[in-house]
């Protein structure tokens, strides 16, 4: 509430022509609009949302983390990167292509993942050491599991929503993929 009052007061003074953006030399910080005189204890300053943080401000999470998978893919598989307009994907694909749908998994790194299936069997699991709830669906000889998880890489990075999906034709094919997902982790690329 106090911030709202300060904002309204600053806007009123700005409209009256009694304030201007101030630099550090004039008593404010770059990226602030201040109302009042330098000597006035009632001076109020508003930070521009697009300005750089000051040394005493905690850095806002504003960097999209560029990550890669660190870990070992199952035998016969490799990790493949695909870039998107506001997201990226890492796939675990067979090294040799086959005509039939091949087993594998993918991880979407972004802010707006696809919704999970609304129906399916729920099962607890782990991805990159983090707990997940898989939603398992089966159709036409394919077994698929999907999970969503929130992931923050480190301070200063935007929190991401990861959509993890894994597919295979049998539980036997699925097991090494789930083990790889459990044990992998993410590092900056």
N, C-alpha and C positions, 0 to 999 in steps of 0.2 A: 504494500500500500504506500509506503514511504517513497519508493522509486516512482510510482505512478504520480504522486503529488509533485515530485521534483521534475518529472517530464512535463507535466501540464504547466508548471511555473516557468520552465525554460522556454516552452513554445510561446507562452504569452509574452515573455520578454523579447524573444526573437522577433515576434510579429510587431512589437513596438519599436524595434530597431535598436535595442539596448544591449545586444550581445553579438559576439562574433567568434568564429573559430579561433582558438588560442594555441600558440606554440609553447614549447617548454619555456622559452625566454619570457613570455608574457604571463606566466603563472599557471598555465594548464599543460596538458600533455598533447603531443601530436595525436590527432584523431579524436579530440574532445571538443565539444562546444560547451563553453562555460558562461554562466550568467552571474553578474556581480563584478565588483572591482577586485583587483589583486589583493588589496588590503582588507577587503570585506570578509568577515568570518562566515557570512551566509552564502558565499559563492557556491553554486551547484554546477557540476559538470556531468555531461552525458557522453559516454564512449560511443564512437561510431562503430557499428557492428562489423564493418569491413576493415577496421584499422588493426595494426599489429598489436599483440598483447604487450603490456608494460612488464617490466621485470617483476613487479609484485603481483601481477595477474597470473592465475593458473592458465596454462596454454589450453585453448579450447581444442577438442578433438576435431581437427579439420583436414587431416591427411588421409587419403584413401590408401590403405596398406597394399603394397605390391608384394605378394607372397608367393612362395613356391612350396611344393610338397617336399619335405625331407623325410626320408624313410626308404624302405626297400619294397619295390613292387613284387608281387608274386612271380615265381618262375614263369618265363615266357611272356611277361607283360612289361610295359614301360609307361612312364608318366608323360602325357602330352598336354601342352598348353594351348588354349584357344582364347583369344581376346574378343571382347564384346564392346559395345558403345559405352556402357556405364557399369560393366561387370567383367569378370573373366571366369574361365572354367579350367579346371585341371581334370583330365581324364586318366584313367588307368585302363589301357587297351592292350589287346594281344599284339605281340610284335609281328605276327603273321596274320594277314587278313583271311577270313573264311567266308564262305557263301552263306552259311547259316548265322543267325544272330549270335554273336560272340558274347561271352560274359565280360563284365567290366564294371567300373564305377566312375562316377563323376562328382565333382564338388563345385558348386556355384558359389562364387565370392561376390557379393553385391549387397544392395540395400532393399531390393524388391524381388524376393524369390517367388517361384510358382507356388500356388497353394498345394498342400499335401492332399493325397487321396482322402475322400471323406469316409470311405469304408475300408476295412481291412483288419488284419490281426495285429494287435499292438505287442511289441516285444522290447524289453530293455536292451541297450547295447552301449557301446563306447566308440567314439570317433575322436582321434587325436587326444586321447586321455580324458575326454569330456563325456559325461553321461548323455545319452540320447534315448528317445523312444522311437523305435522303428515302426512304420506302418507297412505291413507286408501285404502284397496283393499277388494273385496268381491268375494268369490268363493265357490261353493258347500255348502252353508249354513254357511260358516264361515266369520266373519267380522274380519279383521286384520288391525292394525295400527302399523307403524314403524316410528321411528325417530332416528336421530343421533345428538349427541351433544358433544361438547368439555367440559371437566371437569378437573379442577385443584383443588385438595383437599386443599393444603396449600403449603407454600414456602418449597422448597426442594424436593417436590414430582414431579414425571413425570406427564405431562398433559396426560390425558386418553381420548380415544374416547369411548363414551357410545353408544351402540345400544340398544334402548328400543323398545320392541315389546309387543303388547297386542292383545289378541284374544278372541273372544266370538261368540256366535251364534246370538246375537241380540244387539241392542243399549241398551236395558234394562239391559242386563248382563254386558255390557261394562262400563256403567256409574260408578258403585262403584269402578271398577278397575282404571279408569282414575282419580277418586277422590283420591284414595290411592297414585297413582303416583304423583299427584300434591302436596300432603302434606308431602311425605316422605323426608328424608334427609339422608346423609351418615356420618358415624362416623368410626373411626379406630376400628378394631376388635382386 
